[in-house]
Amino acid sequence: MEQTAATKVLSDVRGLSRSMGVKLVVICVLALMMTIPGWFVQGLVNERSQRTEFAARQAGSQTTNRVDSYRSVNRALKYILLFEGLIFLTYFVFEATQRRRVHFAQYILVGVAQIIFYLLLLSIAELSGFDIAFLIAGSATVLLLSVNANWIFASRLQGVRAFVVFTLLYSMIYTLLRLEDYALLVGAVASFVAVATAMYFTRSIDWYGTLTPIREGGENAGSIASKTI
């Protein structure tokens, strides 16, 4: 009797840990944690910007373009939480609609890819300017995330969908960085649309329940079990 009760408690704990509601909360925490490396990147940007300005004053020359590139990268880093959150939310919506579980380690790898994007943006901007750097770093990251979605969900169609969504997302971030006067308005509207879209696609999810993965042949584990019974 005691063993049965213990087994039931353990099963409830495992179900809670795998519920979609708890997973969304953990993903939000992961997005917050992934902003911590962004602080180190921001410190690197500030250090290199100050060094460039000091060297220019010593030599009596102008390095306006490079300083402007550093400022643009620094502004991009201010949106890192919004960026990480929207990327994670997109993967979560993919997970919910495709009914294929994504491990937390895979979310962390996606977050690391975003941090590397900022490092690529900084390093390329020093050589070719911010606009070209954003095009190169953004294209490479979008391609990587799209291929990763293809691998995770085992679907080329999902990879194409990810490519379209992430292209629009990176284009939005670039627009935010260029529309200084309307950046807050555009960012707020885009975030509202993103959350509304996530609400729509997750409207039928049982947030207290676990995600039932689809098996080969188009049936999920729950329907197979019911047929067996």
N, C-alpha and C positions, 0 to 999 in steps of 0.2 A: 504493500500500500504506500509506504513512504517512498519506495523507489519510483512508483508511478507518479506520485506528486512531484518528486524532484525532476523527473523526465519532462513533465508538463511545464514546470517553471522554466527549465532550460529551453524548451521549445518556444515558449512565449518570448524569452529574452532574444533568442535567435531571430524570431519573426520580427521583433521590434527593431533589431539592428539592421534588418534587411528591408524594412518598410520604406516606401517611397518618400513619405513625409520626413522621416529621420534622415534619409539620404540627402534630401534637398537642403536640410539644415546644415549637415556636414559639408556639403559642397559650398555653401555660403561661407562657412568658416574657412575652408580651404582657399577661397577667393581672397578673403581678408589676409590670410597668412602669406599668400603669394605676393602681396604688396610689400612685404618686408625686404626681399631682395631688390625690389624697385628703389628702396631708399638708398641702397649701396650704389646702384647705377646712377641715381640722382646726385649722390656725393661725388662720383667720378666725373659726371658732367660739370658740376660746379668747379671742381678742382682744375679740370682741363681748360675751362672757360677763363678762370682767373689767371692761370698760367699764360694763356694766349694773350690776354689783355695786358699783363705785366710785360711780356716780351715785346709787345707792340709799342708800349710806352718807352721802353728802354731803347728800342731801335728807332723810335720816332716815325713809325710807319702805321698804315691803316690795315686792320684785319677785320673789317666790318662784316664781310660775308661769313667768315668762320664763326665770329661771335654770334651772329644772327642764327646760324645753324645750331649752336649750342643752346640758345634761348628757345628755339623751336623744339628741340629734343626735350628740354626741361619742361616745356608746356605739355608735351605729349605724355611725359611721366606723371603729370598731375591727374591725368585721366586713367591711370593704370587700374584703379579699382573698378571703374565703370567698364573698362575694356575686359578685364579678367572676368568680371561678373557676367557680362553678356556672352562671352565665349563659353563659359561653364554652363550658363543657362541654355545656350543652343545645344550643347552636347546632351544636357539633361532632357530637353524636349525630344531630341533624336532618340534617346534611350527609351523614353516613355512611348513614343509613337511606333518605334520599331520593335518594342518589347524584347529587347536584348540588353542584358545587364552590362554596365560599364564599371570596371573596377576603379576604386579610388586611386590606385597607382596610375591608371591611365589619365585620370583628371590631373594628377600632379605633373605628369609628363607634358600635358597640354599647357599647364601653367608655366612650366620651365621653358617651353617653346616660346611663350610670350615674352619672358625675360630675355631670352636670346635675341628675340626680335629687336628689343630696345638696344641691346649691345651692338647688333648689326647696324641699326639706325645711327647710332653714335659714331661708330668706326667709319662707316661709309660717308656720313655727312661731313666728316673732317676732310675728306678728299674731293668730294664731288658736289657738295651742297645738300640741303635738306630734302628738296623735292625729289631729286634722283635717288637719294638714299632711301626715302620712304617707298618709292616705287620698287626698288630692288628688294629691300628687306621685307616689305609687305607682300610682294608677289611670292617670294620664297616661302614665307610663313603660311600664306593662304594655301599654297600648293601642298606644303607639308601637312597642314591640318586636314585638308581634303583627302589626301591619300591615307592619313591616319584614320579618318572616318570610314573610308573604304575598307581598311583592314579590320577595324573594330566590328563593324556591322556586316561585314562580308557581303557588301552590296555596292556595285559600281554606281547605281542610281543614287544611293545615299551619298556617295562620294561627290557626285555632280551637284546634288542639293547642298552639300556642305560648301562646295566651291562657290556657289552662287551666294549663299548666305554670308560667308566670311568675306567675300569680295565686297558686298554691300556694307558690311560692318567696318571694314578697313577704310572704305571710301568715306563713310560717315565720320570716322575719327579724323581723317585728313581734312575733311570739310570743317570740322570743329576747330582744328588748329589754324585754319586760314580765315575763318569768320570770327575775328576777335570780338566784334561788337555784338554778334548774335550767337556766340558759342554756347552760352548758358541756355538760351531758348532752344536751339537746335538739339543740344544734348538732352534737355529735359523732355522734349517731344519725342525724340528717338527712344529714350528709355521707357517712356510711357507706352509707346507702340510695341516695344519688345516685351514688356511685362504683359500687356493685353494679349499679344500673340501667344505667349507661354500659357496664360490662363485658358485661352481657347483650346489649344492643343492638348492640355492636360485636364480638361473639364470632366472627363469620364474616369479619371484615375481614382482608385480607392487608396487614399493617402495612408490609411492605417494598415493596409494589406501589403503584401510583397508583390513584386513584378513577376508575372508568370511568363517565362521565356517561350518564344515560338520555336518548336522543333522542326526538323526537316519534314516536309510534306504538308506544311501550312497549319498544323494543329499545335496547340500549346499543351503544356503539361497537364493543365487542369482538365481539358476536354478529353485527353487520353485516359486520365485516371477515372473520369466518370464513365467512359465507355467500358473500361476494364471492370468496373464494379457492376 
